C-alpha cells in the first residue's frame, strides 16, 4: 500500500480471549471480555506515534468475530 499502512485483522473468541493495552498505559495489558469497547489506533510504518486520524472502535461480541480496522 502506498499510504504506509498495512492491512491487519484481529480474530477474537471466548476460547482464545483478546489481550489489549490498558487505557493510558504503554506497558500494561488487560484481558478484554465480551461487551468491552475496543479502540484500535493505527501507527504508520516508521513512525513512533499513532496517527490521530486513523482509528476504529468496536464492541466485542460474545461469539467469535474478526475485525479488520
C-alpha positions as CSV (number, residue, x, y, z in Angstrom):
1,X,0.0,0.0,0.0
2,X,1.3,3.4,-0.9
3,X,-0.1,5.0,2.2
4,X,2.3,3.3,4.5
5,X,-0.4,1.3,6.3
6,X,-0.6,-2.5,6.3
7,X,-3.9,-4.4,6.5
8,X,-4.4,-6.3,9.7
9,X,-7.1,-8.3,11.2
10,X,-7.9,-9.3,14.8
11,X,-9.6,-12.6,15.5
12,X,-11.3,-13.0,18.9
13,X,-13.3,-15.7,20.5
14,X,-14.3,-16.7,24.0
15,X,-11.8,-19.5,23.9
16,X,-8.7,-17.5,22.9
17,X,-9.5,-14.2,24.5
18,X,-8.1,-10.9,23.5
19,X,-5.2,-9.2,25.3
20,X,-5.2,-5.4,24.8
21,X,-3.3,-2.4,26.1
22,X,-4.6,-0.9,29.3
23,X,-6.1,2.5,28.8
24,X,-3.4,5.3,29.4
25,X,-0.6,2.8,29.8
26,X,2.2,2.0,27.3
27,X,3.3,-1.2,29.0
28,X,0.4,-2.8,30.9
29,X,-2.2,-5.2,29.3
30,X,-5.6,-6.5,30.3
31,X,-7.8,-9.3,29.1
32,X,-10.8,-7.9,27.2
33,X,-14.2,-9.6,27.5
34,X,-17.5,-9.6,25.6
35,X,-19.2,-6.2,25.9
36,X,-15.9,-4.2,26.2
37,X,-15.4,-1.3,23.8
38,X,-12.1,-1.5,21.9
39,X,-10.4,1.2,20.0
40,X,-7.7,0.3,17.5
41,X,-5.3,3.1,16.7
42,X,-3.1,2.9,13.6
43,X,0.6,3.6,13.7
44,X,2.2,4.4,10.3
45,X,5.4,2.5,9.3
46,X,8.5,4.2,10.5
47,X,6.6,6.5,12.9
48,X,7.0,6.5,16.7
49,X,3.5,7.9,17.3
50,X,-0.1,7.0,16.5
51,X,-2.0,8.8,13.7
52,X,-4.9,10.5,15.4
53,X,-7.0,10.5,12.2
54,X,-6.9,6.7,11.7
55,X,-8.7,4.5,14.3
56,X,-11.5,2.0,14.6
57,X,-13.8,1.4,17.5
58,X,-15.9,-1.8,18.0
59,X,-17.6,-3.7,20.8
60,X,-16.5,-7.3,21.5
61,X,-19.4,-9.7,21.0
62,X,-19.9,-12.9,22.9
63,X,-19.3,-15.0,19.8
64,X,-16.2,-15.4,17.6
65,X,-15.6,-12.3,15.4
66,X,-12.9,-11.0,13.1
67,X,-12.3,-7.2,13.0
68,X,-10.4,-5.5,10.2
69,X,-9.7,-1.9,11.1
